[in-house]
Amino acid sequence: MVNATMTTLPISLFHFLLLIAAICFTICYANSNVRCIHSEREALLKFKNDLIDPSNSLSSWVEGGDCCKWSGVVCHNSTDHVHQLYLAAPLSPYEQSALGGKINPSLLELEHLSFLDLSNNNFSSIQIPKFLGMLGSLTYLNLSHAQFQGGIPHNLGN
């Protein structure tokens, strides 16, 4: 009878430890699938909230998702920082897919953003935001045919 009790205890402990290991593995594996840096995901969600997206082209941009897998977002392979945004609308006259609305200054939180393409969209109600000139890492900016109003801010050359 003593042997039965001692045999049951190690097996139960083994199953308990196996369960703990499985839970830890699941949690660690789930977190390793999300490459996106939390603050950058939040900045992109703020940016999206001010946009008008008639075709729902940014539907992959969801809270808690991996922004490195979102439509139009490219993250650096080794640092996982967002460094490119391809948000150009297609040149189809039959699609109402052009983005509109406002450009949220939360883009300034994307400190490693080097490429921004907003071409062919419909920002006809706003001027080109001056803060775009403050994006320190930006080396490529395409605003062609995006229908912004007014002149080009002088600090865009920065």
N, C-alpha and C positions, 0 to 999 in steps of 0.2 A: 504494500500500500504506500509506503514511503517512496519507493521508486516511481510509482505512477504520478505522484505529486511533483517530484523533482523533474520528471520527464516533461510534464505538461507546462511547467513554468518556463523552461528554456524555449520551448516551441512558441509559446505565447509571446515571450519577449522577442524572439526572432521575427514573428509576424508584425509586432508593434514597430520594431526597428525598420523592417522592410516598408511598412506603411509610411513612416516618417521620411525615409529616403525617397520614396515615390513622390510624396508631397513636395519635398525640397526640389527634386528634379523638375517637377512640373512648374513650380514657381520660377526657378532659375531659367528653364528653357523658354517659358513664356516671355520673360523679361529680355532674353537675348534676341528674340525675334523683333523687338522694337528698337530700331537703330536711332530713331529720331530723338533729338535733344528736346526735352520737355519745354524749355522756354521758347525755342524756335517753333515748336508745334503751336504753342499758345499765340505767338506773334502771327503765324499764318492764319489761325482761326479768326483773330481780330481783323486781319486783312480781308478775309472772305466775308465776314459779317457786314462790311460796308459795300460789298459789291452786289450788283444786280446780275444774276446768272440765269437768264431765261431758259437755257437748255440744260441746266443742272450739270454743267460740265465739271463742276467741282464737288460732285456728290461723294467722291472718295475722301474728301477732307472732313473727317469726323473726329470728335473729341475722343481721346484715348487711342486713336489709330497711329500707325507708323507713318509719319509725314514723308519719310523717304520713299514710300510706296505710293504716295498720292499722285494723281494725274498732274503732270506739269512740274513736279518737284524733283530736283536731282540733288542728292547728298554726296558729299565727298566720301570716297570709299574707305579711307582710313580714319578720318576725324568724325564722320557722320554729321558734320555741319551742313546746313542747307547752303548750297553755293550757286544753284541755278534755278530760275523760275521761267518755264516756257509756257506762257499763257496767251499766246497769239491765237486769235480766232481763225478758223478756216476761211478760205476765200470763196466760199460757195454762196451765190446769191439766193439760194433756196433754203439756207439754214439761218435760223435766228439764234445763233450761238454766241454772238458777241457779248463780252462782259461790259458792264456799265457801272454806274454808281460813283463811289468815291474811292480814292487811294488812301488807305489808312497808314498813318505814320508808324505803325507797328513794324513796317518793313525795316525801319532803322535798327530794330532788335536783331535782324539777321546780319550780324557783323561780318560774316564770311561770304555774303552774297556777291558774286562776281558777274553774274549774267542775269539780265531781266528783259524779257520780251513780252510786251503788252500790245504788240502790233495788231492791226485789223479789228480792234475792239471799238466800242461806242461810248467814249467818255465825253460826249458832246456837251454835257452840262457843267464841266469843271475845267479849270486851267491845269497845266502841268504842275504838279506839286513841287515847290521849291526844295523840299527836304530830300528829293531824289539826288540832289547834288551833294548831300551829306553822307551818302552811302560810300564809305571809305574804300571798300574793296571792289566796288563796281568797275568793271572794265568794258562791259558791253551793255548798252541800253538801246532797245528798239521800241520806239513809240510811233512808228510810221503808220499812217492810216488809222490811228486810234481816235481821231476826231476831237482832240483836246481843243479847248478854246484859248484865245489869247496868244501871247508871245512865249518864247522859250526863255525860261529863267537863266540869268547870266551865270549862276553858280553851277549849272549842269556841266560846265567845262572842268570843274574841279575833279 
